[in-house]
């Protein structure tokens, strides 16, 4: 499902894949995030064919002009999980709201593991 909005310039449609790619890029920029982890069969299938994109480990849902984001990540070993996840949530929320102009209702971080 695509995200649609209207302003004084006209109608704007943003595909969920674009939002997922942006969220993945923003997540990888955060300190402490080592890698994004595939969350389902389709994500794992793209790993088999080596088509790993920025949207790996990101699930996006849009409903009533609101964006819901799920991030599946591995953190760097030795860092406080609560601090890194809080920073990750704030960074992704701010970046998506600034890019899309829409409200990000929730950013859920699923810590799959830690890596040295």
C-alpha positions in Angstrom: 0.0 0.0 0.0 1.3 3.4 -0.9 1.3 6.5 1.2 -0.7 9.4 -0.3 -0.8 13.0 0.8 -2.1 16.2 -0.7 -0.7 19.7 -0.3 -0.9 23.0 -2.2 1.3 21.7 -5.0 -0.9 18.6 -5.7 -1.0 15.0 -4.8 2.0 13.0 -3.7 2.3 9.2 -3.6 5.2 7.4 -1.9 5.6 3.7 -2.3 6.2 1.6 0.8 9.4 0.2 -0.7 10.9 3.7 -0.8 9.9 4.3 2.9 11.4 1.0 3.8 14.7 1.7 2.0 14.9 5.1 3.7 14.2 3.6 7.1 16.9 0.9 6.5 19.4 3.6 5.5 18.6 5.7 8.5 18.9 2.7 10.8 22.3 1.7 9.5 23.6 5.2 10.1 22.9 4.9 13.8 25.8 4.2 16.2 25.6 0.6 17.5 23.6 -0.9 14.8 25.7 -3.6 13.1 23.3 -5.1 10.6 19.7 -5.5 9.6 18.3 -9.0 9.9 15.7 -10.5 7.5 12.3 -10.8 9.2 10.4 -13.2 7.0 10.5 -15.6 4.1 10.5 -13.0 1.4 13.4 -11.2 3.1 15.3 -14.5 3.5 14.6 -15.3 -0.2 16.3 -12.2 -1.4 19.3 -13.0 0.7 19.6 -16.3 -1.2 19.8 -14.5 -4.5 22.2 -11.8 -3.1 19.8 -8.9 -3.7 20.3 -7.4 -0.3 18.9 -3.9 -0.3 18.4 -1.2 2.2 14.9 -2.4 3.0 16.3 -5.7 4.5 15.0 -6.1 8.0 12.4 -3.3 7.7 8.6 -3.8 7.7 6.4 -0.8 6.9 2.7 -0.5 7.3 0.7 2.6 6.4 -2.8 3.3 7.6 -4.8 6.6 7.6 -1.8 8.8 6.8 0.3 7.2 9.6 3.4 5.2 9.2 4.2 2.1 11.4 7.8 0.8 11.2 9.3 -2.5 12.5 13.1 -2.8 12.5 14.9 -6.1 13.0 18.5 -5.4 13.9 21.7 -6.7 15.5 23.5 -4.4 17.9 27.2 -4.1 18.6 28.2 -6.1 21.7 28.8 -4.1 24.9 26.6 -1.2 24.2 23.5 -0.5 26.3 20.5 -1.9 24.3 18.0 0.7 25.7 20.2 3.6 24.7 20.9 2.3 21.2 17.3 1.4 20.5 16.1 4.8 21.8 18.5 6.6 19.5 17.5 4.3 16.6 13.8 5.0 17.2 14.3 8.8 17.3 16.5 8.9 14.2 14.2 6.8 12.1 11.1 8.7 13.3 12.6 12.1 12.6 14.1 11.2 9.2 10.8 9.6 7.9 8.7 12.5 9.2 11.0 15.0 7.6 11.1 13.1 4.3 7.5 12.2 3.9 5.8 15.0 5.8 3.6 12.4 7.4 3.3 11.3 11.0 5.2 8.2 12.2 2.9 6.6 14.7 5.3 3.9 15.9 8.8 2.6 15.4 9.3 -0.8 17.0 12.8 -2.2 17.4 13.3 -5.9 17.5 16.8 -6.8 18.7 17.5 -10.2 17.1 21.0 -10.4 18.5 24.4 -8.8 19.2 27.6 -9.0 17.2 31.2 -8.5 18.2 
